[in-house]
Amino acid sequence: MNGAGKIRVLVVDDSAVVRGLLSRAINSQPDMTVIAVASDPIAAIERLKASTPDVLTLDVEMPRMDGLQFLEKLMRIRPLPVVMVSSLTARGAEVTMRALELGAVDFVAKPVAGDAESLAAYTEEVAEKVRAAAAARVTRRVARTPVGDRTLPPRGAALPSIARGAAPPPLARSVGTASDKTIVIGASTGGVEALREVLMPLPEDMPPILIAQHMPGGFTRTFAQRLDTQCRIHVKEADDGEFLASGSAYIAPGDWHLLVERKQGRLTIRLSDGPPVNRHRPSVDPLFRSAAQTAGGKCIGVMLSGMGADGAQAMLELRQRGAHNIAQDEASCVVFGMPKQAIAAGAVHDILPLREISARLVELSRG
């Protein structure tokens, strides 16, 4: 940040309207300022030569160089916290998931025309994402293939997935009955990639896993489908009323709270469109609190990277009901907010590096 303590932002978007809306949203905040704008990645490179932003907002489909190509190059040469600006389409969701795999910290939907109330809500969301990005830990990425060899597929074509062969070696199958356990996971900024790293090595006989990841509607189905192609367990967007099954992970749909309840002696999913909790829907709090009430001591709670305190007190309730809880450690978090608050609340048993959480889950799942 600069001497005045403001977060310095570079806005990159080929739409003058979007650049203007983002700039006004950012400049309306007392703790951040737009230091430059660029209409495409080539112009952004020139701006980066003359300025030192703390955060970069980035569109994807732009002239001269697409956003993914630019992002991959940026994360190899000059890593910066990047917030993607994504269209609310299936194509936009696919590209966004790929951008997060390449190192983007978070994403926000493209602004749309609306009334003063919706514009104020959008401004608040942009500001929150920029603050989280400014606090994020980013690292240099090594490209899997040269940047020049990767081009964005034509519209309608599937984007490349991380091959199953790139996953860590599979963990051993559990010994005993996994179905009497339930795993609940909360995550926010940095959580998309953290979830992928946790879920990919898990064996097929894991207990059911319920996930509340802060993510808007329109993106969670694509996120679940993408994980499903990369993981050994089955990953899906949660449906209201379905029974939990071993070997499956259920992701809260965007704009819905995910809860677990007991029906006919079995654990089932309930989706709620109740008010946001801790300014989020889905929120980690309702998931963890419902799991404490229904699964209790047969539950395992996990808190991954994220900004804020969502889920901390509910995770304490999980512990008080006999659950075993894990928090991602500071060194491996993109943002050490939610795990830090859960630890401070006395809710956590194990504080682990991200790479060790999968093995610990398998261990705890054994009868």
C-alpha positions in Angstrom: 0.0 0.0 0.0 1.1 3.6 -0.5 2.1 6.0 2.2 -1.4 7.1 2.9 -2.4 3.5 3.6 -4.8 3.2 0.7 -5.1 0.0 -1.3 -3.9 0.9 -4.8 -6.0 -0.8 -7.6 -5.4 -1.3 -11.3 -8.7 -1.9 -13.2 -8.3 -3.9 -16.5 -11.5 -4.2 -18.6 -12.3 -3.6 -22.3 -15.6 -2.0 -21.4 -15.4 1.7 -20.6 -18.7 1.4 -18.8 -17.4 -1.4 -16.5 -14.2 0.4 -15.9 -16.2 3.5 -14.9 -18.5 1.5 -12.5 -15.6 -0.4 -10.9 -13.6 2.8 -10.5 -16.5 4.7 -8.8 -17.1 1.7 -6.5 -13.5 1.5 -5.5 -12.9 5.3 -5.2 -16.0 5.7 -3.0 -14.2 3.8 -0.3 -11.9 5.7 2.2 -9.2 2.9 2.2 -8.7 2.3 -1.5 -8.1 4.1 -4.8 -7.8 3.4 -8.5 -4.4 4.4 -9.6 -4.8 3.4 -13.3 -7.2 1.7 -15.7 -6.4 -0.3 -18.8 -8.6 -1.5 -21.7 -6.6 -4.7 -22.4 -3.7 -6.7 -21.0 -1.1 -5.1 -23.3 -2.1 -1.7 -21.9 -2.1 -3.2 -18.4 1.5 -4.3 -18.9 2.5 -0.7 -19.6 0.6 0.5 -16.5 2.4 -2.0 -14.4 5.8 -0.6 -15.6 4.8 2.8 -14.3 2.9 1.9 -11.1 2.8 -0.6 -8.3 -0.8 -1.6 -7.6 -1.7 -3.7 -4.5 -4.6 -5.4 -6.3 -5.6 -5.8 -9.9 -9.2 -6.4 -11.2 -9.2 -8.3 -14.4 -11.8 -9.1 -17.2 -11.3 -12.3 -19.2 -12.3 -11.8 -22.8 -10.4 -8.8 -24.1 -8.7 -7.8 -27.3 -5.0 -8.5 -28.1 -4.6 -11.0 -25.2 -7.2 -12.9 -23.2 -7.4 -12.5 -19.5 -6.4 -16.1 -18.7 -3.2 -15.8 -20.8 -2.3 -12.6 -19.1 -3.1 -13.9 -15.6 -0.9 -17.0 -16.1 2.0 -14.8 -17.3 1.5 -12.3 -14.5 1.5 -15.0 -11.8 4.8 -16.4 -13.2 6.6 -13.1 -13.5 5.1 -10.6 -11.1 2.5 -12.2 -8.8 -0.2 -9.8 -7.7 -3.6 -10.3 -5.9 -6.1 -10.5 -8.8 -9.9 -10.3 -8.5 -11.5 -11.6 -11.7 -14.6 -9.7 -13.0 -16.8 -12.4 -14.4 -20.0 -12.6 -16.5 -23.0 -14.4 -15.0 -22.9 -17.1 -17.6 -21.9 -20.8 -17.8 -18.9 -19.7 -19.9 -18.0 -17.0 -17.4 -18.2 -19.5 -14.5 -15.9 -22.0 -16.4 -13.4 -19.3 -17.1 -13.5 -18.0 -13.5 -12.8 -21.5 -12.1 -9.8 -21.8 -14.4 -8.6 -18.3 -13.3 -8.7 -19.4 -9.7 -6.6 -22.4 -10.5 -4.1 -20.1 -12.2 -3.8 -18.0 -9.0 -6.6 -15.4 -9.0 -7.6 -14.7 -5.4 -11.3 -14.2 -5.9 -13.9 -13.0 -8.4 -16.9 -10.6 -8.6 -19.7 -10.5 -11.1 -19.7 -7.9 -13.8 -21.8 -4.9 -12.7 -25.3 -4.6 -14.2 -27.7 -1.6 -14.3 -29.9 -1.4 -11.2 -31.4 0.8 -8.6 -29.5 2.7 -5.9 -29.9 -0.1 -3.5 -28.5 -2.8 -5.8 -25.6 -0.5 -6.8 -24.8 0.1 -3.1 -24.7 -3.6 -2.5 -22.5 -4.2 -5.5 -20.1 -1.4 -4.3 -19.9 -3.1 -0.9 -19.2 -6.5 -2.5 -16.4 -5.0 -4.7 -14.8 -3.3 -1.7 -14.9 -6.4 0.4 -13.3 -8.5 -2.4 -10.6 -5.8 -2.9 -9.8 -5.7 0.8 -9.6 -9.5 1.0 -7.3 -9.5 -2.1 -5.0 -6.9 -0.6 -4.6 -9.1 2.5 -4.0 -12.2 0.5 -0.9 -14.2 0.2 0.0 -14.8 -3.4 2.9 -16.9 -4.7 4.7 -17.2 -8.0 3.2 -19.9 -10.2 5.1 -22.2 -12.5 3.2 -22.6 -15.8 2.4 -26.2 -16.7 2.8 -25.3 -20.4 4.2 -22.1 -22.0 1.8 -19.2 -22.0 2.0 -18.9 -25.7 0.8 -22.5 -26.1 -2.4 -22.0 -24.2 -5.3 -20.2 -25.9 -8.8 -19.8 -24.8 -11.1 -22.3 -26.5 -13.9 -21.1 -28.8 -17.1 -20.1 -27.1 -19.0 -23.2 -26.1 -15.9 -25.4 -25.9 -15.0 -27.0 -22.6 -12.1 -25.4 -20.7 -9.2 -27.6 -19.8 -9.3 -29.3 -16.4 -6.5 -30.2 -14.2 -5.8 -33.8 -15.2 -6.5 -36.5 -12.6 -2.8 -37.5 -13.0 -1.9 -34.1 -11.5 -3.7 -35.0 -8.2 -1.7 -36.1 -5.2 -1.4 -39.9 -4.8 -4.8 -41.3 -3.6 -5.0 -41.8 0.2 -5.7 -45.3 1.5 -9.3 -46.4 1.8 -10.8 -46.0 5.2 -11.0 -49.0 7.5 -14.4 -49.4 9.2 -17.7 -47.7 8.5 -17.4 -44.2 7.1 -21.2 -43.6 6.8 -21.6 -42.9 10.6 -19.5 -39.8 10.2 -20.2 -36.4 8.6 -17.7 -33.8 7.5 -18.6 -30.1 7.2 -16.3 -27.6 5.6 -16.4 -23.8 5.5 -14.4 -21.6 3.1 -14.3 -18.1 1.5 -11.5 -16.2 -0.2 -8.8 -18.7 -1.3 -11.2 -21.5 -0.5 -11.9 -22.6 -4.1 -8.3 -23.9 -4.6 -8.0 -25.0 -1.0 -11.1 -27.2 -1.4 -9.7 -28.7 -4.6 -6.5 -29.6 -2.8 -8.4 -31.2 0.2 -10.9 -33.1 -1.9 -8.7 -34.5 -4.7 -6.8 -37.1 -2.7 -9.7 -38.4 -0.8 -10.7 -42.1 -1.4 -14.2 -43.0 -2.7 -15.4 -44.4 0.7 -15.3 -41.1 2.6 -18.2 -40.0 4.8 -20.5 -37.5 3.2 -19.0 -34.0 3.0 -21.1 -30.7 3.1 -19.4 -27.5 2.0 -20.3 -23.9 2.4 -18.1 -21.8 0.1 -18.9 -18.1 -0.2 -19.9 -18.0 -3.9 -22.8 -16.3 -5.8 -25.5 -18.1 -7.7 -24.5 -19.1 -11.2 -21.1 -20.3 -10.2 -21.5 -23.2 -7.7 -22.9 -25.7 -10.2 -19.9 -25.2 -12.5 -17.6 -25.3 -9.5 -19.1 -28.6 -8.4 -19.0 -30.1 -11.9 -15.3 -29.1 -12.3 -14.4 -30.7 -8.9 -16.3 -33.8 -9.8 -14.0 -34.3 -12.9 -10.9 -33.9 -10.7 -11.8 -35.9 -7.6 -12.3 -39.6 -6.8 -15.3 -38.8 -4.6 -18.5 -37.6 -6.3 -18.9 -33.8 -6.0 -22.3 -32.1 -6.8 -24.3 -29.0 -6.0 -26.6 -29.8 -3.1 -30.3 -30.5 -3.8 -33.0 -29.9 -1.2 -34.3 -33.0 0.5 -31.6 -35.5 -0.7 -30.2 -38.1 1.6 -26.5 -37.9 2.4 -24.4 -40.7 0.8 -20.8 -41.8 1.6 -18.3 -40.9 -1.1 -20.1 -37.7 -2.0 -19.5 -34.0 -1.4 -22.3 -31.5 -1.5 -21.7 -27.8 -2.3 -24.1 -25.2 -1.1 -25.8 -23.6 -4.1 -25.1 -19.8 -4.5 -27.7 -17.7 -2.7 -28.9 -20.6 -0.6 -27.9 -21.7 2.9 -27.0 -25.4 3.2 -28.2 -27.2 6.4 -28.3 -30.8 7.5 -31.2 -32.3 9.3 -32.4 -35.8 10.3 -35.4 -37.4 8.6 -36.5 -41.0 9.0 -33.4 -41.7 10.9 -31.1 -40.5 8.1 -29.3 -37.2 7.5 -30.7 -35.1 4.7 -30.0 -31.8 3.1 -32.2 -28.7 3.6 -31.7 -25.6 1.5 -32.8 -22.3 3.0 -33.3 -18.9 1.3 -33.4 -17.2 4.7 -31.6 -13.9 5.3 -27.8 -13.6 4.8 -25.8 -14.6 7.9 -22.6 -12.6 8.5 -23.5 -10.9 5.2 -23.3 -14.2 3.3 -25.6 -16.7 1.7 -24.5 -19.4 1.7 -23.0 -18.9 5.2 -20.8 -21.3 7.1 -22.7 -20.5 10.3 -26.0 -22.3 9.5 -24.2 -25.3 8.1 -22.0 -25.8 11.2 -24.8 -25.0 13.6 -27.2 -27.5 12.0 -24.4 -30.2 11.9 -23.8 -29.6 15.6 -27.5 -30.3 16.3 -27.9 -33.3 14.1 -24.5 -35.0 13.9 -22.8 -33.8 17.1 -19.9 -36.0 18.1 -20.0 -37.9 14.8 -19.1 -34.7 12.9 -15.7 -33.4 11.7 -15.5 -29.7 11.1 -13.0 -28.0 8.8 -12.3 -24.3 8.4 -10.4 -23.2 5.3 -9.0 -20.0 4.0 -11.3 -16.9 4.1 -11.7 -13.4 5.3 -13.9 -12.5 8.3 -15.3 -14.6 11.1 -18.2 -16.5 9.5 -18.6 -19.9 11.1 -16.3 -19.3 14.1 -18.9 -19.4 16.9 -20.9 -22.2 15.2 -17.6 -24.2 15.0 -17.3 -23.8 18.8 -20.8 -25.2 19.1 -19.6 -28.2 17.0 -16.7 -28.8 19.4 -19.0 -28.4 22.4 -21.2 -31.2 20.9 -18.2 -33.5 20.6 -17.1 -32.8 17.0 -13.4 -32.9 16.1 -12.4 -29.6 14.3 -9.6 -28.7 12.0 -8.4 -25.3 10.8 -6.0 -24.5 8.0 -2.8 -22.9 9.2 -1.8 -19.4 8.5 1.2 -20.2 6.3 -0.9 -22.1 3.8 -4.0 -19.8 3.8 -4.5 -17.2 1.1 -6.4 -15.2 3.8 -6.1 -16.3 7.4 -9.3 -14.7 8.6 -11.9 -17.4 9.2 -9.5 -20.0 10.5 -7.9 -17.4 12.8 -11.2 -16.5 14.3 -12.2 -20.1 14.8 -8.9 -20.8 16.6 -9.3 -17.7 18.8 -12.8 -18.9 19.7 -11.3 -22.1 21.1 -13.2 -24.2 18.5 -10.3 -26.0 16.9 -8.4 -29.2 17.8 -5.9 -29.4 14.9 -4.2 -26.5 13.1 -2.7 -28.1 9.9 -1.0 -27.1 6.7 -3.4 -27.5 3.7 -1.5 -30.4 2.3 -2.1 -32.5 5.6 -5.8 -32.0 6.0 -6.9 -34.8 3.6 -4.9 -37.4 5.4 -6.2 -36.2 8.8 -9.8 -36.4 7.5 -9.2 -40.0 6.4 -7.7 -40.8 9.8 -10.6 -39.3 11.7 -13.2 -41.0 9.4 -12.0 -44.5 10.4 -14.6 -46.1 12.7 
